[in-house]
Amino acid sequence: MQLRRADVLAGALNILGEYGLADLTMRRLATSLGVQPGALYWHFPNKQTLLGAMVDTILDGVEAPAEALAWDLAFDELAHRLRAALLTHRDGAELVSAAFASRLTTSTVRESLVRTGIGAGLSGPHAELAAYALLYYVLGHTVDEQSRAQMEEAGALTRAPISPDAEAAPPTDTGADADLLDGDPSVRFDFGLDLFIDGIWARLQATATHV
């Protein structure tokens, strides 16, 4: 059977899910597909272009809200869609973060965030900066979330001090918000996202008062 580009992509995503990003090599991929490594290069000239295509596949559909929404709800939906897409794949956030940093993928998600910021009333430059801030908030949060989940699965996650000589942190009175510090990562994600949206509201109000 002739090897298709879609076969290579599917095989790469399967290896990512089973072994993780560090073990995704062209040789392992070729072996899993039953071909010589050279056969892969008919479809992808190098590993970098393969990784970029994988990221485009992971992010497919993230940038398109289901319906017209107010800007704050659009930011919220885009952020949640992005996080959900990243969590669908092992090391998804790490892979996407690296692809964005090295410009290996399309920027449709960032462009959607920019359009949302402009729709809110931000200037072009501020909408660009807001898009980067939210994009890397989602990526950073999800990298940490996936790393902690893998460490916990491997039994390597500990709440003990990093150093035996380190002093224990003083107790904090968090009241009803204790789950923000030691609970569902979705709760912490939503808290940070709300702070971002509140910050946009505050900037828009401050700009309005100076007009």
Summary of the structure (lengths in Angstrom):
residues: 211
radius of gyration: 20.6
end to end distance: 66.3
largest distance: 66.8
contacts: 568
relative contact order: 0.10
helix: 68%
strand: 0%
